[in-house]
Amino acid sequence: MSTALVGAAPPCAQPLPPDVTVRYTQGDASLTVRRGYCKACGLCVDACPRHILLMDEVDRICVTDISACIFCGICAGRCPDFVFVLDRGERSEPGEGG
């Protein structure tokens, strides 16, 4: 399985292999999408409050506009197949409470 790193470019506009893992970034946050795990159930598409997820021509999930993503994690929570890995980039400094 290969990995691609994508910034703000809409990957649905370009064909992606069905089994590729894509890491989308926005600032310190990242959303990793393991397309090979996707079974096209559509739960994440229906749940996304920003409507940036859709199924591509090979029935695998893709992100249309990562700059619109609010990194809420609803996609990861709804997906029964662990397609999404969310990293909000939240790191506490040593000595901070928490």
Sequence and secondary structure as in RCSB ss.txt:
>XXXX:A:sequence
MSTALVGAAPPCAQPLPPDVTVRYTQGDASLTVRRGYCKACGLCVDACPRHILLMDEVDRICVTDISACIFCGIC
AGRCPDFVFVLDRGERSEPGEGG
>XXXX:A:secstr
  EEEESSS GGGS   TT EEEEEETTEEEEEEGGG     HHHHH TT  EEE TTS EEES GGG     HH
HHH TT  EEEE      TT   
